[in-house]
Amino acid sequence: MALPVRAALLQVVNGPFVIDEVELESPRAGELRVRVTDFAPGDAVVLSYFSCRACGRCTRGHPAYCERGYAGNFSGARPDGSFPMRWRGEPVRSSFFHQSSFATHVLAHQHNAVKVDAAAPLELLAPLGCGFQTGAGAVLEAFRMEAGQQLAVFGAGSVGLAAIMSARIAGAASIIAVDVSPERLELARELGATDTFLAREPELTRTILKRTRGGVDFALECVGSPQVLRQAFDVTRPLGTCGLLGLPDGDAEVSLPMRALLSGKKLVGILEGDADPKSFIPRLVSLHAEGRFPLEKLSRAYAFEAINDAVHDMETRTAIKPVLRMHGERTS
């Protein structure tokens, strides 16, 4: 039986969200609105990306690269092509990350729902499933950073700042933050950066190489810019690793010096921090409870009805991580 819910609808590309009533299907096998395997009514969950948990990539411990990942996360439909939500009788592309959580109720899959303590600060934990997981996972899971190593982060948004907090947790000897905003760099220092640079600083690459005595062990590009990726690669030392986290335009390309690759440098793309939400999100929740992953310094809450204000503040870099409150409830 369909359930009437309120959802934020995007009717035109780059247009404003419009909140209206839609109909949400009942859960199918493996989905949850009320109850499925390993979950019970009243459970508090954090939602992340979908993975099938059965393909070769998933079973090798890399669910972020699931063979069914695109269909399950970015098609706007279930992996089988069906649509769980309808608006005025027409199907809505409402399964982004197999959830599309800009609604009072959603259908998620048991594979992308992570149970957390109901007494936990759900408003703060809600964004863990994507951006924070991506930045933190890149450092702690993909890089497996060790104490005494060096990291450079290009872009001090939610992803980059999560990486900086995680590098401090890992015991990094130096953590370099690069951004266009002095305010973001000030926050980066508060969260663990040892050195900060404005992105437009003359001879930025040379300055970082000098400061790090030949480059960093790891660098992260969190912007999606070919020029910034080249900078991140250039400040990576021989045998070091440069990771791409930012989402580039579809036809973006980057030029790299081939001789630098022969020094043992590696360039890797990293989705979702190469982390498994089922194990990694509880780890981040524990780190937050210990005061070592201060999400409250990055999040700002908005009423659901103010979603367009949240989008504006995110686009103008006024807010780092907007979180929507549904009708004054604790969850988002």
PAZAPA-4460 file (N, C-alpha, C; in steps of 0.05 Angstrom, whole numbers, plus 32768, in hexadecimal, padded with zeros to 4 digits):
% residues 332
    n_x    n_y    n_z   ca_x   ca_y   ca_z    c_x    c_y    c_z   seq   type   mol
   8011   7FE8   8000   8000   8000   8000   8012   8019   8000     1      M     A
   800C   802B   7FEE   801C   8044   7FEC   8018   8056   8004     2      A     A
   802D   8064   800C   802D   8076   8023   8030   8092   8019     3      L     A
   801E   80A5   8020   8021   80C1   8018   8037   80CE   8029     4      P     A
   804B   80D9   801C   8062   80E6   802A   8067   8101   801C     5      V     A
   8076   8112   802A   807E   812C   801E   809B   8129   8015     6      R     A
   80A0   8134   7FFD   80BB   8131   7FF2   80C3   814B   7FE4     7      A     A
   80DD   8151   7FE3   80E7   8168   7FD4   80ED   815F   7FB8     8      A     A
   80DE   816B   7FA5   80E0   8163   7F89   80EF   8178   7F78     9      L     A
   8100   816F   7F67   810F   8180   7F55   8102   817C   7F39    10      L     A
   80F2   8190   7F30   80E3   818D   7F18   80F2   8195   7EFF    11      Q     A
   8106   81A6   7F02   8117   81AE   7EEC   8134   81AF   7EF5    12      V     A
   8146   81A9   7EE3   8163   81A9   7EEA   816B   81C4   7EF4    13      V     A
   8179   81C4   7F0B   8183   81DD   7F18   816C   81EF   7F22    14      N     A
   8154   81E5   7F23   813E   81F5   7F2D   813B   81F1   7F4B    15      G     A
   8128   81FF   7F57   8124   81FC   7F74   8115   81E2   7F7B    16      P     A
   8118   81D9   7F93   8109   81C2   7F9D   80ED   81CB   7FA4    17      F     A
   80D9   81BB   7F9E   80BD   81BF   7FA5   80B4   81A8   7FB6    18      V     A
   80AA   81AF   7FCE   80A1   819A   7FE0   8083   8194   7FDB    19      I     A
   807E   817A   7FD6   8062   8172   7FCF   805E   8156   7FD9    20      D     A
   8045   814D   7FD8   803F   8132   7FE1   8043   811E   7FCA    21      E     A
   8050   8107   7FD1   8054   80F2   7FBD   804A   80D8   7FCA    22      V     A
   8049   80C3   7FBA   8041   80A9   7FC4   8059   8096   7FC4    23      E     A
   805E   808A   7FDB   8075   8078   7FDD   806B   805B   7FDF    24      L     A
   8076   804A   7FCE   806E   802E   7FCE   8075   8020   7FE9    25      E     A
   8068   8009   7FED   8070   7FF8   8004   808B   7FEB   7FFE    26      S     A
   809A   7FE4   8012   80B4   7FD8   800E   80B2   7FBD   7FFF    27      P     A
   80C5   7FB9   7FEE   80C7   7F9F   7FE1   80DC   7F8E   7FF1    28      R     A
   80E0   7F76   7FE8   80F3   7F64   7FF6   810F   7F72   7FF7    29      A     A
   811A   7F73   800F   8135   7F7E   8013   8134   7F9C   8018    30      G     A
   811D   7FAA   8015   811B   7FC6   801A   8110   7FCB   8036    31      E     A
   8112   7FE3   8040   8107   7FE9   805A   80FA   8004   805B    32      L     A
   80E1   8003   8064   80D4   801B   806D   80CB   8016   8089    33      R     A
   80C4   7FFD   808F   80BC   7FF5   80A9   80CE   7FDF   80B4    34      V     A
   80D1   7FC8   80A5   80E1   7FB2   80B1   80EC   7FA0   809A    35      R     A
   8104   7F98   809E   8111   7F83   808D   8125   7F74   809F    36      V     A
   8134   7F61   8093   8147   7F51   80A1   815C   7F64   80AF    37      T     A
   8162   7F5E   80C8   8175   7F6C   80D9   816C   7F87   80E2    38      D     A
   8153   7F8F   80DB   8148   7FA8   80E5   812D   7FA3   80F2    39      F     A
   8125   7FB6   8103   810B   7FB3   8110   80FF   7FCF   8112    40      A     A
   80E4   7FD0   8115   80D7   7FEA   8118   80E4   7FFB   812F    41      P     A
   80E9   8014   8129   80F5   8026   813D   8113   8028   813B    42      G     A
   8120   8017   812B   813D   8019   8128   8145   8035   811C    43      D     A
   815A   8040   8126   8166   8058   811A   817B   8050   8106    44      A     A
   817B   805B   80EF   818E   8054   80DA   819A   806C   80CD    45      V     A
   81B2   8069   80C3   81BF   807C   80B2   81BF   8070   8096    46      V     A
   81B8   807F   8082   81B6   8075   8067   81CF   807D   8057    47      L     A
   81D9   806A   8047   81F1   806E   8037   81EB   8065   801A    48      S     A
   8200   805E   800C   81FD   8056   7FF0   81F5   8039   7FEE    49      Y     A
   81E9   8031   7FD7   81E0   8015   7FD3   81F7   8005   7FC7    50      F     A
   81F9   7FEC   7FCF   820A   7FD8   7FC2   81FC   7FBD   7FC4    51      S     A
   8202   7FAC   7FB1   81F3   7F93   7FAF   81FD   7F7F   7FC4    52      C     A
   8216   7F82   7FCE   8223   7F70   7FE1   8229   7F55   7FD6    53      R     A
   8225   7F51   7FBC   8228   7F36   7FB1   823C   7F34   7F99    54      A     A
   8241   7F4A   7F8C   8252   7F49   7F74   826F   7F46   7F7D    55      C     A
   8281   7F42   7F69   829D   7F3E   7F70   82AA   7F55   7F7E    56      G     A
   82A3   7F6D   7F77   82AF   7F85   7F84   82A5   7F87   7FA1    57      R     A
   828B   7F82   7FA5   8280   7F83   7FC1   828D   7F6E   7FD2    58      C     A
   828E   7F55   7FC8   8299   7F3F   7FD9   82B7   7F42   7FDE    59      T     A
   82C5   7F52   7FCE   82E1   7F57   7FD3   82E5   7F6E   7FE6    60      R     A
   82CF   7F79   7FF1   82D2   7F8F   8005   82D1   7FAB   7FF9    61      G     A
   82C7   7FAE   7FE1   82C6   7FC9   7FD5   82A9   7FCF   7FCA    62      H     A
   8296   7FD0   7FDC   827A   7FD5   7FD4   8275   7FEF   7FC6    63      P     A
   8287   8003   7FCA   8283   801D   7FBD   8286   801A   7F9F    64      A     A
   8292   8005   7F95   8296   8000   7F79   8284   7FE9   7F6F    65      Y     A
   826E   7FE5   7F7C   825B   7FCF   7F76   8254   7FCF   7F58    66      C     A
   8253   7FB8   7F4C   824C   7FB5   7F30   8230   7FBF   7F2A    67      E     A
   821E   7FC0   7F3E   8203   7FCA   7F3B   8201   7FE6   7F47    68      R     A
   8217   7FF2   7F4D   8217   800B   7F5B   8209   8022   7F4D    69      G     A
   820F   8024   7F33   8203   803B   7F24   81E4   8038   7F23    70      Y     A
   81DB   8020   7F1D   81BE   801C   7F1B   81B1   8020   7F36    71      A     A
   81BE   8018   7F4C   81B3   801A   7F66   81B5   8036   7F73    72      G     A
   81C7   8047   7F69   81CD   8060   7F76   81C6   8079   7F65    73      N     A
   81CA   8077   7F4B   81C8   808F   7F3B   81B3   808F   7F25    74      F     A
   81A5   8079   7F21   8192   8078   7F0B   8177   8086   7F13    75      S     A
   8173   808A   7F2D   8159   8095   7F35   8143   8081   7F38    76      G     A
   814A   8067   7F33   8137   8051   7F36   8144   803B   7F46    77      A     A
   8134   8027   7F4C   8140   800F   7F58   8152   8002   7F43    78      R     A
   8164   7FF0   7F4C   8175   7FE2   7F39   8165   7FD3   7F23    79      P     A
   814C   7FCB   7F29   813C   7FBD   7F15   812D   7FD1   7F03    80      D     A
   8131   7FEB   7F07   8124   7FFF   7EF6   8109   8009   7EFF    81      G     A
   80FF   7FFF   7F15   80E5   8008   7F1F   80E8   8021   7F31    82      S     A
   80D2   802F   7F35   80D3   8048   7F45   80C1   8045   7F5D    83      F     A
   80CC   8049   7F75   80BC   8046   7F8E   80AA   805D   7F94    84      P     A
   80AD   8074   7F87   809E   808C   7F8E   8090   8098   7F75    85      M     A
   8078   80A2   7F7A   8068   80AF   7F64   805E   80CA   7F6D    86      R     A
   805D   80DC   7F5A   8052   80F7   7F5F   803D   80FC   7F4A    87      W     A
   8024   8100   7F54   800D   8105   7F42   800B   80EE   7F2D    88      R     A
   8010   80D6   7F37   800D   80BF   7F26   8025   80B8   7F14    89      G     A
   8039   80C9   7F13   8050   80C5   7F02   8068   80BC   7F13    90      E     A
   8079   80AA   7F09   8090   80A2   7F18   80A4   80B8   7F1D    91      P     A
   80B0   80B8   7F35   80C4   80CC   7F3C   80DF   80BE   7F3E    92      V     A
   80F4   80CA   7F33   810E   80BF   7F36   8117   80C4   7F53    93      R     A
   8113   80B1   7F63   8114   80B5   7F80   8126   80A1   7F8F    94      S     A
   8138   8094   7F80   8149   8080   7F8D   8166   8087   7F8C    95      S     A
   816D   80A0   7F8D   8189   80A8   7F8E   8195   809C   7FA7    96      F     A
   81AB   808E   7FA4   81B6   807E   7FBA   81A2   806A   7FC6    97      F     A
   818F   8062   7FB5   817A   8050   7FBD   816B   805A   7FD6    98      H     A
   8167   8075   7FD7   8158   8080   7FEE   814C   809B   7FE7    99      Q     A
   815C   80AE   7FDC   8152   80CA   7FD7   8145   80D4   7FF1   100      S     A
   8155   80DC   8004   814B   80E2   801F   813F   80FE   8022   101      S     A
   813A   810C   800C   812C   8126   800D   810E   8121   800E   102      F     A
   8106   8111   8021   80E9   810B   8025   80E5   8102   8042   103      A     A
   80CC   8105   804B   80C7   80FD   8067   80C9   80DF   806B   104      T     A
   80C4   80CF   8056   80C7   80B2   8057   80D5   80AA   803E   105      H     A
   80E6   8096   803F   80F3   808B   8027   80F4   806D   8029   106      V     A
   80F8   8061   8012   80FE   8044   8011   811C   8041   800D   107      L     A
   8129   8034   801F   8146   802E   801C   8149   8010   801B   108      A     A
   8161   8007   8014   8166   7FEA   8014   8176   7FE3   802D   109      H     A
   8172   7FCA   8036   8180   7FC2   804E   819F   7FC4   804A   110      Q     A
   81A8   7FC3   8031   81C5   7FC4   802D   81D0   7FE0   8031   111      H     A
   81C0   7FF5   802F   81CA   8010   8033   81BF   801E   804B   112      N     A
   81B3   800E   805D   81AB   8019   8077   81BD   800E   808D   113      A     A
   81C6   8020   809E   81D9   8018   80B4   81CC   801F   80CE   114      V     A
   81C8   800B   80DF   81BB   800F   80F9   81CD   801E   810C   115      K     A
   81C3   8032   8119   81D2   8041   812E   81C1   8042   8147   116      V     A
   81CE   804A   815C   81C0   804D   8176   81AB   8063   8174   117      D     A
   8192   805C   817B   817C   8070   8179   8181   8088   818B   118      A     A
   8192   8086   819F   8197   809D   81B0   81AE   80AF   81A5   119      A     A
   81BA   80A6   818F   81D0   80B6   8183   81C4   80D0   8177   120      A     A
   81D5   80E4   8173   81CC   80FD   8166   81C8   80F9   8148   121      P     A
   81B0   80F0   8141   81AB   80E8   8126   81AE   80FF   8112   122      L     A
   81A8   8117   811B   81AA   812E   8109   81C7   8132   8100   123      E     A
   81DA   812C   8111   81F6   812E   810A   8200   8116   80FA   124      L     A
   81F4   80FE   8100   81FE   80E6   80F3   81F2   80E3   80D7   125      L     A
   81DC   80F0   80D1   81CE   80EC   80B7   81E0   80EF   809F   126      A     A
   81F3   8103   809E   8203   8106   8086   821B   80F3   8084   127      P     A
   821E   80E1   8097   8236   80D0   8097   8237   80BE   807F   128      L     A
   8221   80B8   8072   8220   80A4   805E   822C   80AB   8043   129      G     A
   8234   80C4   803F   8240   80CC   8025   8259   80DD   8029   130      C     A
   8256   80F7   802A   826D   8109   802A   8281   8104   8040   131      G     A
   8277   8102   8059   8289   80FE   806F   8297   80E3   806D   132      F     A
   8288   80CE   8065   8293   80B4   8060   82A8   80B5   804A   133      Q     A
   82A4   80C5   8036   82B7   80C6   801F   82D1   80D1   8028   134      T     A
   82D1   80E8   8036   82EA   80F4   803F   82F8   80E3   8054   135      G     A
   82E9   80DA   8068   82F5   80CA   807D   82FF   80AF   8073   136      A     A
   82EF   80A3   8062   82F6   8088   8057   830F   808A   8046   137      G     A
   8312   809F   8037   832A   80A2   8026   8343   80A0   8036   138      A     A
   8343   80AD   804E   835A   80AD   805F   835E   8093   806F   139      V     A
   8348   808A   807B   834A   8073   808D   8347   8058   8080   140      L     A
   8338   8057   8069   8334   803E   805C   8344   803B   8042   141      E     A
   8341   804E   802F   8350   804C   8016   836E   8050   8019   142      A     A
   8376   8064   8028   8392   806A   802C   839E   805A   8043   143      F     A
   838D   8052   8057   8397   8046   806F   83AE   8056   807A   144      R     A
   83AA   806F   807E   83BF   8082   8086   83CA   807A   80A2   145      M     A
   83E4   807D   80A4   83F2   8076   80BD   83FD   808E   80CB   146      E     A
   8402   808C   80E5   840D   80A2   80F4   8428   80AB   80E8   147      A     A
   842C   80C5   80E7   8445   80D0   80DD   8444   80D7   80BF   148      G     A
   842F   80CF   80B1   842E   80D5   8094   8421   80F0   8090   149      Q     A
   8423   80FA   8077   841A   8114   8070   8403   8113   805C   150      Q     A
   83F0   8126   805F   83D8   8128   804E   83D4   8144   8045   151      L     A
   83CC   8147   802B   83C4   8161   8021   83A7   815E   8016   152      A     A
   8396   8170   801E   837A   8170   8016   8373   8189   8007   153      V     A
   836A   8186   7FEE   8363   819C   7FDD   8344   819E   7FDD   154      F     A
   8339   81B2   7FEB   831D   81B5   7FED   8313   81AF   8009   155      G     A
   830C   81C5   8018   8304   81C1   8034   82E6   81C3   8038   156      A     A
   82D8   81B2   8028   82BB   81AF   802D   82B7   8197   8040   157      G     A
   829F   818C   803F   8299   8176   8052   82AB   815E   804D   158      S     A
   82B1   8158   8034   82C2   8141   802E   82DF   8146   8037   159      V     A
   82EA   815D   8030   8305   8163   8037   8309   8166   8055   160      G     A
   82F6   8173   8063   82F8   8177   8080   82F6   815C   808E   161      L     A
   82E5   814A   8084   82E4   812F   8090   82FF   8121   808D   162      A     A
   830C   8125   8076   8326   8119   8072   833B   8124   8085   163      A     A
   8339   813E   808A   834C   814B   809D   8348   8141   80B9   164      I     A
   832E   813E   80C2   8329   8133   80DC   8334   8117   80DF   165      M     A
   8331   8107   80C9   833A   80EC   80CA   8358   80E9   80CA   166      S     A
   8366   80FC   80BC   8383   80FB   80BC   838D   8101   80D8   167      A     A
   8380   8113   80E6   8388   8118   8102   8384   80FF   8113   168      R     A
   836E   80F1   810E   8369   80D8   811D   837F   80C4   8117   169      I     A
   8388   80C3   80FE   839D   80B0   80F6   83B9   80B8   8100   170      A     A
   83BC   80D0   810A   83D6   80D8   8115   83E8   80E4   8100   171      G     A
   83DD   80F1   80EC   83ED   80FD   80D7   8401   8111   80E2   172      A     A
   8419   8111   80D6   842D   8124   80DF   8427   8140   80D5   173      A     A
   841C   8143   80BD   8414   815D   80B3   83FB   8159   80A2   174      S     A
   83E9   816C   80A4   83D0   816C   8095   83CD   8187   8088   175      I     A
   83CE   8188   806E   83CD   81A1   805F   83B1   81A4   8053   176      I     A
   83A5   81BB   8056   838B   81C1   804B   838D   81D8   8037   177      A     A
   8380   81D5   8020   8380   81EA   800B   8363   81F0   8004   178      V     A
   835C   820A   8004   8340   8212   7FFD   8341   822F   7FF5   179      D     A
   832A   8238   7FE8   8328   8254   7FDF   831F   8266   7FF6   180      V     A
   8315   825A   800C   8308   8269   8021   831A   826A   803A   181      S     A
   8321   8282   8044   8330   8284   805D   8320   8279   8074   182      P     A
   8306   827C   8074   82F5   8272   808A   82F6   8253   808B   183      E     A
   82F5   8246   8073   82F7   8229   8072   8312   8220   807C   184      R     A
   8327   822F   8075   8342   8227   807E   8345   822A   809C   185      L     A
   8338   823E   80A7   8339   8242   80C4   832C   822A   80D2   186      E     A
   8315   8221   80C7   8308   8209   80D2   8319   81F1   80CF   187      L     A
   8326   81EF   80B8   8338   81D8   80B3   834E   81D6   80C8   188      A     A
   8359   81ED   80D0   836D   81ED   80E5   8361   81E4   8100   189      R     A
   8349   81EC   8105   833B   81E4   811E   8337   81C6   811F   190      E     A
   8333   81BA   8107   832D   819E   8105   8346   818C   8102   191      L     A
   835D   8199   80FF   8375   8188   80FE   838A   8190   80EA   192      G     A
   8384   81A2   80D7   8398   81A9   80C4   83B0   81B7   80D1   193      A     A
   83C8   81B0   80C9   83E0   81BD   80D4   83E9   81D4   80C3   194      T     A
   83E2   81D4   80A9   83EA   81E9   8097   83D2   81EE   8084   195      D     A
   83CD   8208   807E   83B7   820F   806C   83C1   8222   8057   196      T     A
   83B6   8220   803F   83BE   8231   8028   83A5   8239   8018   197      F     A
   83A4   8252   8011   838F   825B   7FFE   8395   824F   7FE3   198      L     A
   8380   8246   7FD6   8383   8238   7FBC   8390   8249   7FA7   199      A     A
   838C   8263   7FA8   8397   8275   7F94   83B2   8280   7F9B   200      R     A
   83BF   8275   7FAF   83D9   827F   7FB7   83ED   827A   7FA1   201      E     A
   83FE   828D   7F9A   8412   8289   7F85   8425   8272   7F8C   202      P     A
   842C   8263   7F78   843F   824C   7F7B   8437   823A   7F92   203      E     A
   841D   8233   7F93   8413   8223   7FA9   8421   8208   7FAA   204      L     A
   8423   81FB   7F93   842F   81E0   7F92   844C   81E1   7F9D   205      T     A
   845B   81F4   7F93   8477   81F6   7F9D   8479   81FB   7FBB   206      R     A
   8467   820B   7FC5   8467   8211   7FE1   8461   81F9   7FF2   207      T     A
   844D   81E9   7FE9   8446   81D0   7FF8   845D   81BC   7FF7   208      I     A
   8469   81B9   7FDF   8480   81A7   7FDD   8497   81AF   7FEF   209      L     A
   849C   81C9   7FF2   84B1   81D2   8004   84A9   81CD   8021   210      K     A
   8490   81D3   8028   8487   81CF   8043   8488   81B2   804C   211      R     A
   8482   81A0   8039   8482   8183   803F   849C   8174   8039   212      T     A
   84B0   8183   8030   84CA   8178   802A   84C8   8162   8014   213      R     A
   84B9   8169   7FFF   84B8   8157   7FE8   849D   814B   7FE2   214      G     A
   8489   8153   7FF1   846E   8149   7FEB   8462   8139   8001   215      G     A
   8448   8134   7FFE   8439   8126   8013   8436   8109   800B   216      V     A
   8430   80F8   801F   842B   80DC   8019   8411   80D8   800B   217      D     A
   83FD   80E9   8013   83E2   80E6   8007   83D7   8102   8001   218      F     A
   83C9   8104   7FEB   83BB   811D   7FE4   839F   8116   7FDB   219      A     A
   838C   8128   7FE1   8370   8124   7FD9   8366   813C   7FCA   220      L     A
   835A   8137   7FB3   834C   814C   7FA4   832E   8149   7FAA   221      E     A
   8322   815D   7FB6   8306   815C   7FBF   82F5   8170   7FB0   222      C     A
   82FE   8179   7F99   82F0   818F   7F8A   82E4   8185   7F70   223      V     A
   82F2   8173   7F62   82E9   816A   7F48   82F4   817B   7F31   224      G     A
   830B   8187   7F35   8317   8199   7F22   8331   818C   7F17   225      S     A
   8334   818B   7EFC   834D   8180   7EF1   8366   818F   7EFB   226      P     A
   8363   81AA   7EFD   837A   81BA   7F05   8381   81B4   7F22   227      Q     A
   836D   81B1   7F33   8373   81AB   7F4F   837D   818F   7F52   228      V     A
   8373   817C   7F42   837E   8161   7F44   839C   8161   7F3C   229      L     A
   83A3   8171   7F28   83BF   8172   7F20   83D0   817D   7F37   230      R     A
   83C6   8191   7F46   83D5   819C   7F5C   83D8   8186   7F72   231      Q     A
   83C2   8178   7F78   83C4   8163   7F8C   83D8   814D   7F84   232      A     A
   83D8   8146   7F6B   83EB   8132   7F61   8408   813C   7F63   233      F     A
   840C   8155   7F5D   8427   8161   7F5C   8433   8163   7F78   234      D     A
   8422   8165   7F8D   842D   8167   7FA8   842F   814C   7FB6   235      V     A
   8429   8137   7FA7   842B   811C   7FB2   8448   8112   7FAD   236      T     A
   8455   8107   7FC2   8470   80FF   7FC0   8473   80E4   7FB1   237      R     A
   848A   80DD   7FA7   848E   80C3   7F9B   8485   80AD   7FAD   238      P     A
   8478   8099   7FA2   846B   8082   7FB0   8452   808A   7FC0   239      L     A
   844A   80A4   7FBE   8432   80AD   7FCB   841A   80A9   7FBA   240      G     A
   8402   80AF   7FC6   83E9   80AA   7FB8   83D8   80C4   7FB8   241      T     A
   83CE   80CB   7FA1   83BC   80E1   7F9D   83A0   80D6   7F97   242      C     A
   838C   80DE   7FA7   8371   80D3   7FA3   835E   80E9   7F99   243      G     A
   834D   80E1   7F86   8338   80F2   7F7B   831E   80EC   7F89   244      L     A
   8313   8100   7F98   82F9   80FD   7FA5   82E4   810F   7F98   245      L     A
   82ED   8126   7F8D   82DA   8139   7F81   82CD   812D   7F69   246      G     A
   82B4   8136   7F64   82A5   812D   7F4C   82A9   8140   7F35   247      L     A
   82B8   8139   7F20   82BD   814B   7F0A   82A6   814B   7EF6   248      P     A
   82A7   815F   7EE4   8294   815E   7ECD   8299   8145   7EBD   249      D     A
   8285   813D   7EAE   8286   8124   7EA0   829D   8121   7E8C   250      G     A
   82A5   8137   7E80   82BB   8135   7E6C   82D5   8140   7E76   251      D     A
   82D8   8145   7E90   82F1   8150   7E9B   8308   813D   7E97   252      A     A
   831F   8147   7E90   8338   8137   7E8D   834E   8145   7E9C   253      E     A
   8363   8136   7EA3   837A   8141   7EB1   8393   8138   7EA3   254      V     A
   83A7   8149   7EA2   83C1   8143   7E96   83D5   813F   7EAC   255      S     A
   83E5   8129   7EAB   83F8   8122   7EC0   8413   811D   7EB3   256      L     A
   8429   8124   7EC1   8444   811E   7EB7   844A   8100   7EBA   257      P     A
   8450   80F3   7EA4   8455   80D6   7EA5   846D   80CF   7EB6   258      M     A
   8482   80E0   7EB6   8499   80DA   7EC6   8493   80D8   7EE3   259      R     A
   847F   80E9   7EEC   8478   80E9   7F08   846B   80CE   7F10   260      A     A
   845C   80C3   7EFD   8450   80A8   7F02   8466   8093   7F06   261      L     A
   847C   8096   7EF8   8492   8083   7EFA   84A1   8085   7F15   262      L     A
   849A   809A   7F25   84A6   809C   7F3F   8496   808B   7F54   263      S     A
   8482   807D   7F4A   8472   806D   7F5D   845A   807B   7F67   264      G     A
   8455   8093   7F5E   843C   80A1   7F66   8424   8092   7F5B   265      K     A
   840E   8093   7F6B   83F5   8087   7F63   83DF   809C   7F63   266      K     A
   83CE   809A   7F4F   83B6   80AB   7F4D   839E   8098   7F4D   267      L     A
   838C   809B   7F61   8375   8089   7F63   835C   8099   7F67   268      V     A
   8346   808F   7F5B   832C   809A   7F61   8320   808B   7F78   269      G     A
   8312   8099   7F8A   8308   808D   7FA2   82EA   8094   7FA5   270      I     A
   82D9   8080   7FA4   82BC   8084   7FA8   82B5   807D   7FC5   271      L     A
   82A6   808F   7FD2   829B   808A   7FED   82B1   8081   8000   272      E     A
   82C9   808B   7FFC   82DF   8084   800D   82E8   8067   800C   273      G     A
   82DE   8058   7FF8   82E3   803C   7FF6   82DB   802E   8010   274      D     A
   82C6   8039   801D   82BE   802F   8038   82A4   801F   8036   275      A     A
   82A2   800B   8047   8289   7FFC   8049   8278   8009   805F   276      D     A
   8261   8015   8058   8252   8024   806C   824A   8013   8084   277      P     A
   8246   7FF9   8080   823D   7FE8   8096   8251   7FE7   80AD   278      K     A
   826A   7FE9   80A7   827F   7FE9   80BC   828B   8004   80C0   279      S     A
   828C   8015   80AC   829A   802E   80AF   828A   8044   80BC   280      F     A
   826F   8045   80B6   825F   8059   80C4   825E   8055   80E2   281      I     A
   825B   803C   80EC   825D   8038   8109   8278   8042   8114   282      P     A
   828D   803E   8105   82A7   8048   810E   82A7   8066   8111   283      R     A
   829C   8074   80FD   829A   8092   80FF   8288   809A   8116   284      L     A
   8273   808C   811A   8261   8092   8131   8270   8090   814B   285      V     A
   8280   807C   814E   8290   8078   8166   82A5   808F   8169   286      S     A
   82B2   8096   8153   82C5   80AC   8154   82B8   80C6   815C   287      L     A
   829F   80CB   8152   8291   80E3   815A   828A   80E2   8178   288      H     A
   8281   80CB   8181   827B   80C9   819E   8293   80CE   81B0   289      A     A
   82AB   80C7   81A5   82C3   80CC   81B4   82CD   80E9   81B2   290      E     A
   82C0   80F9   81A2   82C8   8115   819E   82DE   8118   818A   291      G     A
   82E4   8103   817A   82FB   8104   8167   82F2   810A   814A   292      R     A
   82D8   810A   8146   82CD   8110   812B   82B6   8123   812E   293      F     A
   82BC   813D   8134   82A7   8151   813C   8295   815A   8125   294      P     A
   8281   814A   811F   826F   8150   8109   8260   816A   810E   295      L     A
   825C   8171   8127   824C   8189   812D   8259   81A2   8123   296      E     A
   8273   81A1   811E   8281   81B9   8113   827C   81BD   80F5   297      K     A
   8270   81A9   80E8   826D   81AA   80CB   8250   81AC   80C2   298      L     A
   823D   81A4   80D4   8221   81A2   80CC   8211   81BA   80D4   299      S     A
   81FD   81C0   80C4   81E9   81D5   80CA   81CD   81CA   80C3   300      R     A
   81BB   81CC   80D6   81A0   81C1   80D2   818D   81D5   80C6   301      A     A
   817C   81CB   80B4   8167   81DB   80A7   814D   81CC   80A8   302      Y     A
   8136   81DB   80AB   811C   81CF   80A8   8119   81C4   808C   303      A     A
   810A   81AE   8089   8106   81A2   806F   80FB   81B6   805B   304      F     A
   80E9   81C7   8065   80DD   81DB   8053   80F1   81F0   8049   305      E     A
   8109   81F2   8056   811D   8205   804F   8133   81F8   803E   306      A     A
   812C   81E3   802F   8140   81D4   8020   814E   81E6   800B   307      I     A
   813F   81F8   7FFF   814C   820A   7FEB   8160   821D   7FF8   308      N     A
   815B   8225   8011   816E   8235   8020   8187   8224   8025   309      D     A
   8183   820B   802C   819A   81F9   8031   81AB   81F6   8018   310      A     A
   819E   81F2   8001   81AD   81F0   7FE8   81BC   8209   7FE2   311      V     A
   81AF   8220   7FE6   81BD   823A   7FE1   81D5   823D   7FF3   312      H     A
   81D2   8237   800C   81E9   823A   801F   81FF   8227   8018   313      D     A
   81F9   820F   800F   820D   81FD   8007   821C   8207   7FEE   314      M     A
   820D   8210   7FDA   8219   821A   7FC1   822A   8233   7FC5   315      E     A
   8222   8244   7FD8   8231   825C   7FDE   8247   8258   7FF3   316      T     A
   824A   823F   7FFC   825E   8237   8010   8259   8244   802B   317      R     A
   8240   824C   8030   8239   8256   804A   8236   8240   805F   318      T     A
   822D   8229   8055   822A   8211   8066   823B   81FB   805B   319      A     A
   8248   81EC   806C   8258   81D5   8063   8247   81BD   805E   320      I     A
   8237   81B5   8072   8226   819D   806E   820A   81A3   8079   321      K     A
   81F8   81AC   8067   81DC   81B0   806F   81CF   8196   8075   322      P     A
   81BF   8195   808A   81AF   817D   8092   8192   8186   8095   323      V     A
   8180   8177   8088   8164   817D   8089   8156   8170   80A1   324      L     A
   8146   8180   80AF   8135   8175   80C5   8119   8171   80BA   325      R     A
   810E   815A   80BD   80F3   8154   80B4   80DF   815B   80CA   326      M     A
   80D1   8171   80C7   80BB   8179   80D9   80C5   817A   80F6   327      H     A
   80DD   8185   80FA   80E7   8187   8115   80F1   816E   8122   328      G     A
   80F0   8157   8112   80F9   813E   811E   8118   813E   811F   329      E     A
   8123   812A   812D   8140   8128   8130   814D   811D   8117   330      R     A
   813E   810E   8107   814B   8101   80F0   814A   8113   80D7   331      T     A
   815A   810D   80C3   815A   811C   80AA   8161   810A   8094   332      S     A
***
